[in-house]
Amino acid sequence: MTLFLVAMAVLAMFGKLRLPGGKGRPRITARCPRCGRPKIGAGPCPCGNDKGA
């Protein structure tokens, strides 16, 4: 049990490690100009703003 917890802690440390030059997680940049929700796909926003952003 203890070895399992130690192994999980080591994996968590490597998961948080950021390598130099790495891109990291992609960020959502397209947002609805009216409500600020992230845009997913090419369809209209659920808030009713039919203008694509």
C-alpha positions in Angstrom: 0.0 0.0 0.0 2.8 2.4 0.9 4.7 1.6 -2.3 1.6 2.4 -4.3 1.2 5.8 -2.6 4.8 6.6 -3.2 4.6 5.6 -6.8 1.5 7.8 -7.3 3.3 10.8 -5.7 6.2 10.3 -8.0 3.9 10.2 -11.0 2.1 13.3 -9.8 5.4 15.2 -9.6 6.4 14.2 -13.1 2.9 15.2 -14.4 3.3 18.7 -13.0 6.8 19.0 -14.4 7.0 21.5 -17.2 9.8 20.9 -19.7 11.5 24.0 -21.2 10.2 24.8 -24.7 7.1 22.7 -24.2 3.8 24.1 -25.4 1.7 22.9 -22.4 -2.0 22.7 -22.6 -3.8 24.4 -25.5 -5.8 27.3 -24.3 -9.3 28.2 -25.5 -9.1 31.5 -27.2 -12.3 31.8 -29.2 -15.0 33.2 -26.9 -18.5 34.6 -27.6 -18.2 38.4 -27.7 -21.7 38.8 -26.0 -21.6 36.4 -23.1 -17.9 35.3 -22.9 -18.5 31.6 -23.1 -15.9 29.5 -24.9 -16.8 28.8 -28.6 -16.9 25.1 -29.4 -17.4 24.3 -33.1 -18.7 26.7 -35.8 -22.3 26.9 -34.7 -24.0 29.8 -32.9 -23.6 30.4 -29.2 -26.4 29.2 -27.0 -26.9 32.7 -25.7 -28.5 33.7 -29.0 -25.6 35.6 -30.5 -25.6 34.3 -34.1 -22.4 36.1 -35.1 -19.5 33.8 -35.2 -16.3 34.8 -33.4 
